[in-house]
Amino acid sequence: MPVNLLLTSLTLLLLVRQFPKINLRWSAGLAILVALTMVFHVSTWLAVGVVMAPTYILFSLAIICLTINGCAIAAPEKFRQVLGIAY
């Protein structure tokens, strides 16, 4: 899903440029919503038996995006340190 990648990229950009936390939370919250939608969508594929490479690739992508956005909301300063961009 390109929207998932775009919103996660926006969250990372807001994190790097040190925008206000409210902007970061809105971006990450929307990205989490889209990622959860993708997880549920791919879960329906698994429920009906569509077991192919794209199923696992999209599922992994959604989990990675959920992790990035969750960390950006939970502890933005610590996440900046992990990324090596702390000021």
HTML snippet that shows the backbone in 3Dmol.js (N, CA, C, O; Angstrom):
<script src="https://3Dmol.org/build/3Dmol-min.js"></script>
<div id="view" style="width:600px;height:400px;position:relative"></div>
<script>
const pdb = `
ATOM      1  N   MET A   1       0.831  -1.177   0.000  1.00  0.00           N
ATOM      2  CA  MET A   1       0.000   0.000   0.000  1.00  0.00           C
ATOM      3  C   MET A   1       0.879   1.244   0.000  1.00  0.00           C
ATOM      4  O   MET A   1       1.614   1.478   0.960  1.00  0.00           O
ATOM      5  N   PRO A   2       0.818   2.018  -1.024  1.00  0.00           N
ATOM      6  CA  PRO A   2       1.639   3.233  -1.060  1.00  0.00           C
ATOM      7  C   PRO A   2       1.277   4.235   0.033  1.00  0.00           C
ATOM      8  O   PRO A   2       2.148   4.962   0.511  1.00  0.00           O
ATOM      9  N   VAL A   3       0.013   4.284   0.435  1.00  0.00           N
ATOM     10  CA  VAL A   3      -0.400   5.224   1.472  1.00  0.00           C
ATOM     11  C   VAL A   3       0.308   4.900   2.784  1.00  0.00           C
ATOM     12  O   VAL A   3       0.722   5.801   3.514  1.00  0.00           O
ATOM     13  N   ASN A   4       0.442   3.629   3.072  1.00  0.00           N
ATOM     14  CA  ASN A   4       1.118   3.194   4.285  1.00  0.00           C
ATOM     15  C   ASN A   4       2.566   3.673   4.294  1.00  0.00           C
ATOM     16  O   ASN A   4       3.046   4.198   5.298  1.00  0.00           O
ATOM     17  N   LEU A   5       3.252   3.491   3.180  1.00  0.00           N
ATOM     18  CA  LEU A   5       4.649   3.918   3.093  1.00  0.00           C
ATOM     19  C   LEU A   5       4.775   5.440   3.129  1.00  0.00           C
ATOM     20  O   LEU A   5       5.690   5.971   3.759  1.00  0.00           O
ATOM     21  N   LEU A   6       3.874   6.136   2.466  1.00  0.00           N
ATOM     22  CA  LEU A   6       3.923   7.598   2.458  1.00  0.00           C
ATOM     23  C   LEU A   6       3.693   8.175   3.859  1.00  0.00           C
ATOM     24  O   LEU A   6       4.403   9.088   4.280  1.00  0.00           O
ATOM     25  N   LEU A   7       2.720   7.652   4.563  1.00  0.00           N
ATOM     26  CA  LEU A   7       2.437   8.166   5.899  1.00  0.00           C
ATOM     27  C   LEU A   7       3.548   7.831   6.894  1.00  0.00           C
ATOM     28  O   LEU A   7       3.866   8.638   7.767  1.00  0.00           O
ATOM     29  N   THR A   8       4.133   6.651   6.764  1.00  0.00           N
ATOM     30  CA  THR A   8       5.253   6.306   7.633  1.00  0.00           C
ATOM     31  C   THR A   8       6.465   7.174   7.302  1.00  0.00           C
ATOM     32  O   THR A   8       7.196   7.588   8.203  1.00  0.00           O
ATOM     33  N   SER A   9       6.679   7.448   6.030  1.00  0.00           N
ATOM     34  CA  SER A   9       7.770   8.346   5.634  1.00  0.00           C
ATOM     35  C   SER A   9       7.525   9.757   6.173  1.00  0.00           C
ATOM     36  O   SER A   9       8.457  10.426   6.621  1.00  0.00           O
ATOM     37  N   LEU A  10       6.279  10.201   6.127  1.00  0.00           N
ATOM     38  CA  LEU A  10       5.936  11.511   6.681  1.00  0.00           C
ATOM     39  C   LEU A  10       6.205  11.547   8.181  1.00  0.00           C
ATOM     40  O   LEU A  10       6.709  12.546   8.695  1.00  0.00           O
ATOM     41  N   THR A  11       5.880  10.485   8.876  1.00  0.00           N
ATOM     42  CA  THR A  11       6.151  10.413  10.309  1.00  0.00           C
ATOM     43  C   THR A  11       7.642  10.520  10.575  1.00  0.00           C
ATOM     44  O   THR A  11       8.063  11.248  11.474  1.00  0.00           O
ATOM     45  N   LEU A  12       8.441   9.803   9.804  1.00  0.00           N
ATOM     46  CA  LEU A  12       9.887   9.876   9.979  1.00  0.00           C
ATOM     47  C   LEU A  12      10.417  11.271   9.655  1.00  0.00           C
ATOM     48  O   LEU A  12      11.318  11.763  10.335  1.00  0.00           O
ATOM     49  N   LEU A  13       9.872  11.906   8.632  1.00  0.00           N
ATOM     50  CA  LEU A  13      10.286  13.268   8.288  1.00  0.00           C
ATOM     51  C   LEU A  13       9.949  14.231   9.420  1.00  0.00           C
ATOM     52  O   LEU A  13      10.780  15.056   9.800  1.00  0.00           O
ATOM     53  N   LEU A  14       8.752  14.131   9.955  1.00  0.00           N
ATOM     54  CA  LEU A  14       8.361  14.987  11.072  1.00  0.00           C
ATOM     55  C   LEU A  14       9.231  14.728  12.295  1.00  0.00           C
ATOM     56  O   LEU A  14       9.525  15.650  13.056  1.00  0.00           O
ATOM     57  N   LEU A  15       9.638  13.498  12.483  1.00  0.00           N
ATOM     58  CA  LEU A  15      10.500  13.136  13.608  1.00  0.00           C
ATOM     59  C   LEU A  15      11.890  13.731  13.419  1.00  0.00           C
ATOM     60  O   LEU A  15      12.459  14.285  14.360  1.00  0.00           O
ATOM     61  N   VAL A  16      12.436  13.622  12.226  1.00  0.00           N
ATOM     62  CA  VAL A  16      13.776  14.124  11.950  1.00  0.00           C
ATOM     63  C   VAL A  16      13.813  15.651  12.025  1.00  0.00           C
ATOM     64  O   VAL A  16      14.756  16.224  12.572  1.00  0.00           O
ATOM     65  N   ARG A  17      12.792  16.308  11.478  1.00  0.00           N
ATOM     66  CA  ARG A  17      12.760  17.773  11.444  1.00  0.00           C
ATOM     67  C   ARG A  17      12.259  18.375  12.757  1.00  0.00           C
ATOM     68  O   ARG A  17      12.164  19.596  12.881  1.00  0.00           O
ATOM     69  N   GLN A  18      11.943  17.536  13.726  1.00  0.00           N
ATOM     70  CA  GLN A  18      11.504  17.933  15.059  1.00  0.00           C
ATOM     71  C   GLN A  18      10.289  18.866  15.034  1.00  0.00           C
ATOM     72  O   GLN A  18      10.286  19.932  15.649  1.00  0.00           O
ATOM     73  N   PHE A  19       9.279  18.436  14.315  1.00  0.00           N
ATOM     74  CA  PHE A  19       8.010  19.165  14.303  1.00  0.00           C
ATOM     75  C   PHE A  19       7.328  18.973  15.655  1.00  0.00           C
ATOM     76  O   PHE A  19       7.727  18.095  16.420  1.00  0.00           O
ATOM     77  N   PRO A  20       6.316  19.768  15.964  1.00  0.00           N
ATOM     78  CA  PRO A  20       5.603  19.596  17.243  1.00  0.00           C
ATOM     79  C   PRO A  20       5.019  18.179  17.373  1.00  0.00           C
ATOM     80  O   PRO A  20       4.664  17.533  16.387  1.00  0.00           O
ATOM     81  N   LYS A  21       4.939  17.737  18.614  1.00  0.00           N
ATOM     82  CA  LYS A  21       4.480  16.372  18.872  1.00  0.00           C
ATOM     83  C   LYS A  21       3.056  16.125  18.379  1.00  0.00           C
ATOM     84  O   LYS A  21       2.718  15.002  18.008  1.00  0.00           O
ATOM     85  N   ILE A  22       2.232  17.148  18.372  1.00  0.00           N
ATOM     86  CA  ILE A  22       0.852  16.954  17.912  1.00  0.00           C
ATOM     87  C   ILE A  22       0.827  16.573  16.437  1.00  0.00           C
ATOM     88  O   ILE A  22       0.037  15.719  16.034  1.00  0.00           O
ATOM     89  N   ASN A  23       1.678  17.193  15.628  1.00  0.00           N
ATOM     90  CA  ASN A  23       1.761  16.834  14.208  1.00  0.00           C
ATOM     91  C   ASN A  23       2.274  15.413  14.045  1.00  0.00           C
ATOM     92  O   ASN A  23       1.785  14.653  13.209  1.00  0.00           O
ATOM     93  N   LEU A  24       3.267  15.065  14.854  1.00  0.00           N
ATOM     94  CA  LEU A  24       3.829  13.719  14.814  1.00  0.00           C
ATOM     95  C   LEU A  24       2.779  12.685  15.194  1.00  0.00           C
ATOM     96  O   LEU A  24       2.685  11.631  14.565  1.00  0.00           O
ATOM     97  N   ARG A  25       1.996  12.980  16.214  1.00  0.00           N
ATOM     98  CA  ARG A  25       0.963  12.038  16.659  1.00  0.00           C
ATOM     99  C   ARG A  25      -0.134  11.849  15.622  1.00  0.00           C
ATOM    100  O   ARG A  25      -0.609  10.732  15.416  1.00  0.00           O
ATOM    101  N   TRP A  26      -0.539  12.934  14.967  1.00  0.00           N
ATOM    102  CA  TRP A  26      -1.568  12.816  13.924  1.00  0.00           C
ATOM    103  C   TRP A  26      -1.065  11.967  12.766  1.00  0.00           C
ATOM    104  O   TRP A  26      -1.777  11.090  12.276  1.00  0.00           O
ATOM    105  N   SER A  27       0.158  12.228  12.334  1.00  0.00           N
ATOM    106  CA  SER A  27       0.721  11.486  11.214  1.00  0.00           C
ATOM    107  C   SER A  27       0.891  10.008  11.566  1.00  0.00           C
ATOM    108  O   SER A  27       0.500   9.129  10.799  1.00  0.00           O
ATOM    109  N   ALA A  28       1.473   9.750  12.720  1.00  0.00           N
ATOM    110  CA  ALA A  28       1.691   8.362  13.136  1.00  0.00           C
ATOM    111  C   ALA A  28       0.363   7.654  13.406  1.00  0.00           C
ATOM    112  O   ALA A  28       0.222   6.472  13.094  1.00  0.00           O
ATOM    113  N   GLY A  29      -0.599   8.356  13.975  1.00  0.00           N
ATOM    114  CA  GLY A  29      -1.907   7.751  14.238  1.00  0.00           C
ATOM    115  C   GLY A  29      -2.617   7.342  12.963  1.00  0.00           C
ATOM    116  O   GLY A  29      -3.202   6.261  12.885  1.00  0.00           O
ATOM    117  N   LEU A  30      -2.564   8.208  11.968  1.00  0.00           N
ATOM    118  CA  LEU A  30      -3.173   7.880  10.681  1.00  0.00           C
ATOM    119  C   LEU A  30      -2.430   6.723  10.011  1.00  0.00           C
ATOM    120  O   LEU A  30      -3.050   5.848   9.406  1.00  0.00           O
ATOM    121  N   ALA A  31      -1.105   6.723  10.121  1.00  0.00           N
ATOM    122  CA  ALA A  31      -0.312   5.639   9.543  1.00  0.00           C
ATOM    123  C   ALA A  31      -0.600   4.307  10.240  1.00  0.00           C
ATOM    124  O   ALA A  31      -0.636   3.260   9.594  1.00  0.00           O
ATOM    125  N   ILE A  32      -0.803   4.351  11.543  1.00  0.00           N
ATOM    126  CA  ILE A  32      -1.151   3.134  12.283  1.00  0.00           C
ATOM    127  C   ILE A  32      -2.508   2.621  11.840  1.00  0.00           C
ATOM    128  O   ILE A  32      -2.692   1.414  11.682  1.00  0.00           O
ATOM    129  N   LEU A  33      -3.454   3.515  11.639  1.00  0.00           N
ATOM    130  CA  LEU A  33      -4.782   3.111  11.174  1.00  0.00           C
ATOM    131  C   LEU A  33      -4.701   2.420   9.815  1.00  0.00           C
ATOM    132  O   LEU A  33      -5.338   1.389   9.600  1.00  0.00           O
ATOM    133  N   VAL A  34      -3.924   2.984   8.908  1.00  0.00           N
ATOM    134  CA  VAL A  34      -3.769   2.391   7.575  1.00  0.00           C
ATOM    135  C   VAL A  34      -3.048   1.050   7.669  1.00  0.00           C
ATOM    136  O   VAL A  34      -3.417   0.100   6.979  1.00  0.00           O
ATOM    137  N   ALA A  35      -2.024   0.965   8.515  1.00  0.00           N
ATOM    138  CA  ALA A  35      -1.287  -0.288   8.661  1.00  0.00           C
ATOM    139  C   ALA A  35      -2.177  -1.381   9.272  1.00  0.00           C
ATOM    140  O   ALA A  35      -2.118  -2.536   8.852  1.00  0.00           O
ATOM    141  N   LEU A  36      -2.982  -1.021  10.242  1.00  0.00           N
ATOM    142  CA  LEU A  36      -3.906  -2.007  10.823  1.00  0.00           C
ATOM    143  C   LEU A  36      -4.925  -2.479   9.797  1.00  0.00           C
ATOM    144  O   LEU A  36      -5.299  -3.651   9.777  1.00  0.00           O
ATOM    145  N   THR A  37      -5.371  -1.565   8.946  1.00  0.00           N
ATOM    146  CA  THR A  37      -6.285  -1.947   7.871  1.00  0.00           C
ATOM    147  C   THR A  37      -5.617  -2.977   6.958  1.00  0.00           C
ATOM    148  O   THR A  37      -6.248  -3.947   6.539  1.00  0.00           O
ATOM    149  N   MET A  38      -4.343  -2.757   6.656  1.00  0.00           N
ATOM    150  CA  MET A  38      -3.629  -3.694   5.798  1.00  0.00           C
ATOM    151  C   MET A  38      -3.438  -5.041   6.494  1.00  0.00           C
ATOM    152  O   MET A  38      -3.528  -6.086   5.849  1.00  0.00           O
ATOM    153  N   VAL A  39      -3.178  -5.030   7.793  1.00  0.00           N
ATOM    154  CA  VAL A  39      -3.038  -6.294   8.533  1.00  0.00           C
ATOM    155  C   VAL A  39      -4.342  -7.082   8.470  1.00  0.00           C
ATOM    156  O   VAL A  39      -4.325  -8.285   8.213  1.00  0.00           O
ATOM    157  N   PHE A  40      -5.460  -6.423   8.698  1.00  0.00           N
ATOM    158  CA  PHE A  40      -6.744  -7.123   8.647  1.00  0.00           C
ATOM    159  C   PHE A  40      -7.066  -7.610   7.234  1.00  0.00           C
ATOM    160  O   PHE A  40      -7.622  -8.694   7.056  1.00  0.00           O
ATOM    161  N   HIS A  41      -6.720  -6.818   6.251  1.00  0.00           N
ATOM    162  CA  HIS A  41      -6.962  -7.206   4.862  1.00  0.00           C
ATOM    163  C   HIS A  41      -6.147  -8.447   4.493  1.00  0.00           C
ATOM    164  O   HIS A  41      -6.669  -9.385   3.890  1.00  0.00           O
ATOM    165  N   VAL A  42      -4.883  -8.442   4.854  1.00  0.00           N
ATOM    166  CA  VAL A  42      -4.026  -9.599   4.554  1.00  0.00           C
ATOM    167  C   VAL A  42      -4.456 -10.807   5.380  1.00  0.00           C
ATOM    168  O   VAL A  42      -4.328 -11.943   4.924  1.00  0.00           O
ATOM    169  N   SER A  43      -4.962 -10.576   6.588  1.00  0.00           N
ATOM    170  CA  SER A  43      -5.470 -11.691   7.399  1.00  0.00           C
ATOM    171  C   SER A  43      -6.635 -12.386   6.716  1.00  0.00           C
ATOM    172  O   SER A  43      -6.784 -13.602   6.836  1.00  0.00           O
ATOM    173  N   THR A  44      -7.462 -11.636   6.003  1.00  0.00           N
ATOM    174  CA  THR A  44      -8.559 -12.266   5.273  1.00  0.00           C
ATOM    175  C   THR A  44      -8.024 -13.137   4.139  1.00  0.00           C
ATOM    176  O   THR A  44      -8.611 -14.167   3.809  1.00  0.00           O
ATOM    177  N   TRP A  45      -6.904 -12.716   3.544  1.00  0.00           N
ATOM    178  CA  TRP A  45      -6.273 -13.567   2.522  1.00  0.00           C
ATOM    179  C   TRP A  45      -5.856 -14.895   3.129  1.00  0.00           C
ATOM    180  O   TRP A  45      -6.081 -15.957   2.548  1.00  0.00           O
ATOM    181  N   LEU A  46      -5.246 -14.824   4.305  1.00  0.00           N
ATOM    182  CA  LEU A  46      -4.807 -16.052   4.973  1.00  0.00           C
ATOM    183  C   LEU A  46      -6.007 -16.920   5.366  1.00  0.00           C
ATOM    184  O   LEU A  46      -5.931 -18.148   5.321  1.00  0.00           O
ATOM    185  N   ALA A  47      -7.103 -16.282   5.745  1.00  0.00           N
ATOM    186  CA  ALA A  47      -8.292 -17.024   6.154  1.00  0.00           C
ATOM    187  C   ALA A  47      -8.905 -17.812   5.000  1.00  0.00           C
ATOM    188  O   ALA A  47      -9.458 -18.892   5.210  1.00  0.00           O
ATOM    189  N   VAL A  48      -8.811 -17.277   3.780  1.00  0.00           N
ATOM    190  CA  VAL A  48      -9.384 -17.982   2.637  1.00  0.00           C
ATOM    191  C   VAL A  48      -8.357 -18.861   1.918  1.00  0.00           C
ATOM    192  O   VAL A  48      -8.688 -19.534   0.941  1.00  0.00           O
ATOM    193  N   GLY A  49      -7.116 -18.853   2.402  1.00  0.00           N
ATOM    194  CA  GLY A  49      -6.124 -19.771   1.847  1.00  0.00           C
ATOM    195  C   GLY A  49      -5.207 -19.203   0.789  1.00  0.00           C
ATOM    196  O   GLY A  49      -4.562 -19.966   0.069  1.00  0.00           O
ATOM    197  N   VAL A  50      -5.126 -17.890   0.670  1.00  0.00           N
ATOM    198  CA  VAL A  50      -4.198 -17.291  -0.291  1.00  0.00           C
ATOM    199  C   VAL A  50      -2.837 -17.184   0.392  1.00  0.00           C
ATOM    200  O   VAL A  50      -2.550 -16.207   1.085  1.00  0.00           O
ATOM    201  N   VAL A  51      -2.018 -18.191   0.187  1.00  0.00           N
ATOM    202  CA  VAL A  51      -0.709 -18.239   0.817  1.00  0.00           C
ATOM    203  C   VAL A  51       0.335 -18.136  -0.277  1.00  0.00           C
ATOM    204  O   VAL A  51       0.728 -19.125  -0.895  1.00  0.00           O
ATOM    205  N   MET A  52       0.776 -16.888  -0.496  1.00  0.00           N
ATOM    206  CA  MET A  52       1.781 -16.620  -1.524  1.00  0.00           C
ATOM    207  C   MET A  52       2.772 -15.603  -0.952  1.00  0.00           C
ATOM    208  O   MET A  52       2.580 -15.078   0.144  1.00  0.00           O
ATOM    209  N   ALA A  53       3.822 -15.341  -1.708  1.00  0.00           N
ATOM    210  CA  ALA A  53       4.846 -14.396  -1.254  1.00  0.00           C
ATOM    211  C   ALA A  53       4.276 -13.005  -0.967  1.00  0.00           C
ATOM    212  O   ALA A  53       4.615 -12.435   0.070  1.00  0.00           O
ATOM    213  N   PRO A  54       3.430 -12.427  -1.824  1.00  0.00           N
ATOM    214  CA  PRO A  54       2.906 -11.090  -1.511  1.00  0.00           C
ATOM    215  C   PRO A  54       2.135 -11.024  -0.192  1.00  0.00           C
ATOM    216  O   PRO A  54       2.100  -9.979   0.457  1.00  0.00           O
ATOM    217  N   THR A  55       1.529 -12.121   0.195  1.00  0.00           N
ATOM    218  CA  THR A  55       0.808 -12.154   1.462  1.00  0.00           C
ATOM    219  C   THR A  55       1.754 -11.861   2.617  1.00  0.00           C
ATOM    220  O   THR A  55       1.464 -11.019   3.466  1.00  0.00           O
ATOM    221  N   TYR A  56       2.873 -12.549   2.646  1.00  0.00           N
ATOM    222  CA  TYR A  56       3.831 -12.374   3.736  1.00  0.00           C
ATOM    223  C   TYR A  56       4.610 -11.073   3.605  1.00  0.00           C
ATOM    224  O   TYR A  56       4.974 -10.472   4.616  1.00  0.00           O
ATOM    225  N   ILE A  57       4.870 -10.632   2.395  1.00  0.00           N
ATOM    226  CA  ILE A  57       5.575  -9.367   2.187  1.00  0.00           C
ATOM    227  C   ILE A  57       4.726  -8.205   2.694  1.00  0.00           C
ATOM    228  O   ILE A  57       5.230  -7.347   3.419  1.00  0.00           O
ATOM    229  N   LEU A  58       3.461  -8.165   2.330  1.00  0.00           N
ATOM    230  CA  LEU A  58       2.576  -7.085   2.779  1.00  0.00           C
ATOM    231  C   LEU A  58       2.334  -7.142   4.283  1.00  0.00           C
ATOM    232  O   LEU A  58       2.245  -6.106   4.942  1.00  0.00           O
ATOM    233  N   PHE A  59       2.227  -8.349   4.822  1.00  0.00           N
ATOM    234  CA  PHE A  59       2.040  -8.503   6.259  1.00  0.00           C
ATOM    235  C   PHE A  59       3.272  -7.985   7.002  1.00  0.00           C
ATOM    236  O   PHE A  59       3.140  -7.286   8.007  1.00  0.00           O
ATOM    237  N   SER A  60       4.457  -8.320   6.517  1.00  0.00           N
ATOM    238  CA  SER A  60       5.703  -7.842   7.137  1.00  0.00           C
ATOM    239  C   SER A  60       5.822  -6.328   7.031  1.00  0.00           C
ATOM    240  O   SER A  60       6.234  -5.666   7.984  1.00  0.00           O
ATOM    241  N   LEU A  61       5.466  -5.785   5.886  1.00  0.00           N
ATOM    242  CA  LEU A  61       5.508  -4.341   5.693  1.00  0.00           C
ATOM    243  C   LEU A  61       4.588  -3.639   6.682  1.00  0.00           C
ATOM    244  O   LEU A  61       4.966  -2.618   7.258  1.00  0.00           O
ATOM    245  N   ALA A  62       3.411  -4.160   6.884  1.00  0.00           N
ATOM    246  CA  ALA A  62       2.468  -3.559   7.831  1.00  0.00           C
ATOM    247  C   ALA A  62       3.010  -3.613   9.256  1.00  0.00           C
ATOM    248  O   ALA A  62       2.873  -2.644  10.004  1.00  0.00           O
ATOM    249  N   ILE A  63       3.614  -4.718   9.636  1.00  0.00           N
ATOM    250  CA  ILE A  63       4.170  -4.851  10.987  1.00  0.00           C
ATOM    251  C   ILE A  63       5.328  -3.880  11.190  1.00  0.00           C
ATOM    252  O   ILE A  63       5.447  -3.273  12.254  1.00  0.00           O
ATOM    253  N   ILE A  64       6.182  -3.729  10.179  1.00  0.00           N
ATOM    254  CA  ILE A  64       7.303  -2.791  10.277  1.00  0.00           C
ATOM    255  C   ILE A  64       6.786  -1.360  10.418  1.00  0.00           C
ATOM    256  O   ILE A  64       7.288  -0.593  11.241  1.00  0.00           O
ATOM    257  N   CYS A  65       5.785  -1.004   9.616  1.00  0.00           N
ATOM    258  CA  CYS A  65       5.212   0.343   9.704  1.00  0.00           C
ATOM    259  C   CYS A  65       4.533   0.576  11.053  1.00  0.00           C
ATOM    260  O   CYS A  65       4.622   1.669  11.612  1.00  0.00           O
ATOM    261  N   LEU A  66       3.866  -0.430  11.569  1.00  0.00           N
ATOM    262  CA  LEU A  66       3.255  -0.310  12.898  1.00  0.00           C
ATOM    263  C   LEU A  66       4.317  -0.076  13.968  1.00  0.00           C
ATOM    264  O   LEU A  66       4.128   0.742  14.868  1.00  0.00           O
ATOM    265  N   THR A  67       5.422  -0.790  13.869  1.00  0.00           N
ATOM    266  CA  THR A  67       6.498  -0.642  14.842  1.00  0.00           C
ATOM    267  C   THR A  67       7.114   0.747  14.785  1.00  0.00           C
ATOM    268  O   THR A  67       7.315   1.383  15.819  1.00  0.00           O
ATOM    269  N   ILE A  68       7.415   1.218  13.584  1.00  0.00           N
ATOM    270  CA  ILE A  68       8.020   2.542  13.427  1.00  0.00           C
ATOM    271  C   ILE A  68       7.096   3.627  13.976  1.00  0.00           C
ATOM    272  O   ILE A  68       7.534   4.493  14.734  1.00  0.00           O
ATOM    273  N   ASN A  69       5.842   3.581  13.603  1.00  0.00           N
ATOM    274  CA  ASN A  69       4.900   4.608  14.049  1.00  0.00           C
ATOM    275  C   ASN A  69       4.600   4.506  15.537  1.00  0.00           C
ATOM    276  O   ASN A  69       4.430   5.523  16.209  1.00  0.00           O
ATOM    277  N   GLY A  70       4.535   3.295  16.048  1.00  0.00           N
ATOM    278  CA  GLY A  70       4.327   3.114  17.486  1.00  0.00           C
ATOM    279  C   GLY A  70       5.472   3.677  18.304  1.00  0.00           C
ATOM    280  O   GLY A  70       5.251   4.322  19.329  1.00  0.00           O
ATOM    281  N   CYS A  71       6.695   3.435  17.857  1.00  0.00           N
ATOM    282  CA  CYS A  71       7.862   3.986  18.549  1.00  0.00           C
ATOM    283  C   CYS A  71       7.899   5.501  18.444  1.00  0.00           C
ATOM    284  O   CYS A  71       8.304   6.179  19.388  1.00  0.00           O
ATOM    285  N   ALA A  72       7.482   6.036  17.309  1.00  0.00           N
ATOM    286  CA  ALA A  72       7.470   7.490  17.127  1.00  0.00           C
ATOM    287  C   ALA A  72       6.465   8.161  18.058  1.00  0.00           C
ATOM    288  O   ALA A  72       6.689   9.287  18.502  1.00  0.00           O
ATOM    289  N   ILE A  73       5.371   7.486  18.354  1.00  0.00           N
ATOM    290  CA  ILE A  73       4.381   8.047  19.272  1.00  0.00           C
ATOM    291  C   ILE A  73       4.807   7.840  20.720  1.00  0.00           C
ATOM    292  O   ILE A  73       4.709   8.756  21.537  1.00  0.00           O
ATOM    293  N   ALA A  74       5.280   6.642  21.038  1.00  0.00           N
ATOM    294  CA  ALA A  74       5.579   6.290  22.426  1.00  0.00           C
ATOM    295  C   ALA A  74       6.761   7.069  23.001  1.00  0.00           C
ATOM    296  O   ALA A  74       6.681   7.587  24.114  1.00  0.00           O
ATOM    297  N   ALA A  75       7.847   7.151  22.253  1.00  0.00           N
ATOM    298  CA  ALA A  75       9.059   7.794  22.772  1.00  0.00           C
ATOM    299  C   ALA A  75       9.840   8.441  21.635  1.00  0.00           C
ATOM    300  O   ALA A  75      10.836   7.884  21.173  1.00  0.00           O
ATOM    301  N   PRO A  76       9.399   9.609  21.181  1.00  0.00           N
ATOM    302  CA  PRO A  76      10.075  10.236  20.042  1.00  0.00           C
ATOM    303  C   PRO A  76      11.539  10.594  20.297  1.00  0.00           C
ATOM    304  O   PRO A  76      12.373  10.461  19.402  1.00  0.00           O
ATOM    305  N   GLU A  77      11.858  11.050  21.519  1.00  0.00           N
ATOM    306  CA  GLU A  77      13.249  11.408  21.805  1.00  0.00           C
ATOM    307  C   GLU A  77      14.153  10.174  21.777  1.00  0.00           C
ATOM    308  O   GLU A  77      15.250  10.211  21.221  1.00  0.00           O
ATOM    309  N   LYS A  78      13.686   9.096  22.374  1.00  0.00           N
ATOM    310  CA  LYS A  78      14.462   7.848  22.378  1.00  0.00           C
ATOM    311  C   LYS A  78      14.600   7.304  20.958  1.00  0.00           C
ATOM    312  O   LYS A  78      15.656   6.784  20.597  1.00  0.00           O
ATOM    313  N   PHE A  79      13.549   7.418  20.153  1.00  0.00           N
ATOM    314  CA  PHE A  79      13.583   6.942  18.773  1.00  0.00           C
ATOM    315  C   PHE A  79      14.580   7.759  17.949  1.00  0.00           C
ATOM    316  O   PHE A  79      15.258   7.216  17.076  1.00  0.00           O
ATOM    317  N   ARG A  80      14.668   9.077  18.228  1.00  0.00           N
ATOM    318  CA  ARG A  80      15.671   9.914  17.554  1.00  0.00           C
ATOM    319  C   ARG A  80      17.075   9.441  17.902  1.00  0.00           C
ATOM    320  O   ARG A  80      17.955   9.419  17.041  1.00  0.00           O
ATOM    321  N   GLN A  81      17.290   9.060  19.168  1.00  0.00           N
ATOM    322  CA  GLN A  81      18.607   8.556  19.576  1.00  0.00           C
ATOM    323  C   GLN A  81      18.928   7.251  18.873  1.00  0.00           C
ATOM    324  O   GLN A  81      20.058   7.045  18.431  1.00  0.00           O
ATOM    325  N   VAL A  82      17.949   6.370  18.766  1.00  0.00           N
ATOM    326  CA  VAL A  82      18.159   5.089  18.084  1.00  0.00           C
ATOM    327  C   VAL A  82      18.521   5.314  16.621  1.00  0.00           C
ATOM    328  O   VAL A  82      19.381   4.622  16.076  1.00  0.00           O
ATOM    329  N   LEU A  83      17.861   6.284  15.987  1.00  0.00           N
ATOM    330  CA  LEU A  83      18.149   6.594  14.599  1.00  0.00           C
ATOM    331  C   LEU A  83      19.453   7.378  14.434  1.00  0.00           C
ATOM    332  O   LEU A  83      19.954   7.522  13.319  1.00  0.00           O
ATOM    333  N   GLY A  84      20.001   7.881  15.538  1.00  0.00           N
ATOM    334  CA  GLY A  84      21.247   8.631  15.482  1.00  0.00           C
ATOM    335  C   GLY A  84      21.081  10.063  15.040  1.00  0.00           C
ATOM    336  O   GLY A  84      22.000  10.643  14.461  1.00  0.00           O
ATOM    337  N   ILE A  85      19.908  10.652  15.304  1.00  0.00           N
ATOM    338  CA  ILE A  85      19.660  12.029  14.875  1.00  0.00           C
ATOM    339  C   ILE A  85      19.328  12.932  16.069  1.00  0.00           C
ATOM    340  O   ILE A  85      18.728  13.993  15.893  1.00  0.00           O
ATOM    341  N   ALA A  86      19.709  12.524  17.265  1.00  0.00           N
ATOM    342  CA  ALA A  86      19.409  13.317  18.448  1.00  0.00           C
ATOM    343  C   ALA A  86      20.273  14.575  18.456  1.00  0.00           C
ATOM    344  O   ALA A  86      21.460  14.536  18.132  1.00  0.00           O
ATOM    345  N   TYR A  87      19.656  15.684  18.830  1.00  0.00           N
ATOM    346  CA  TYR A  87      20.369  16.961  18.888  1.00  0.00           C
ATOM    347  C   TYR A  87      20.661  17.345  20.308  1.00  0.00           C
ATOM    348  O   TYR A  87      21.258  18.394  20.553  1.00  0.00           O
TER     349      TYR A  87
END
`;
const viewer = $3Dmol.createViewer("view");
viewer.addModel(pdb, "pdb");
viewer.setStyle({}, {cartoon: {color: "spectrum"}});
viewer.zoomTo();
viewer.render();
</script>
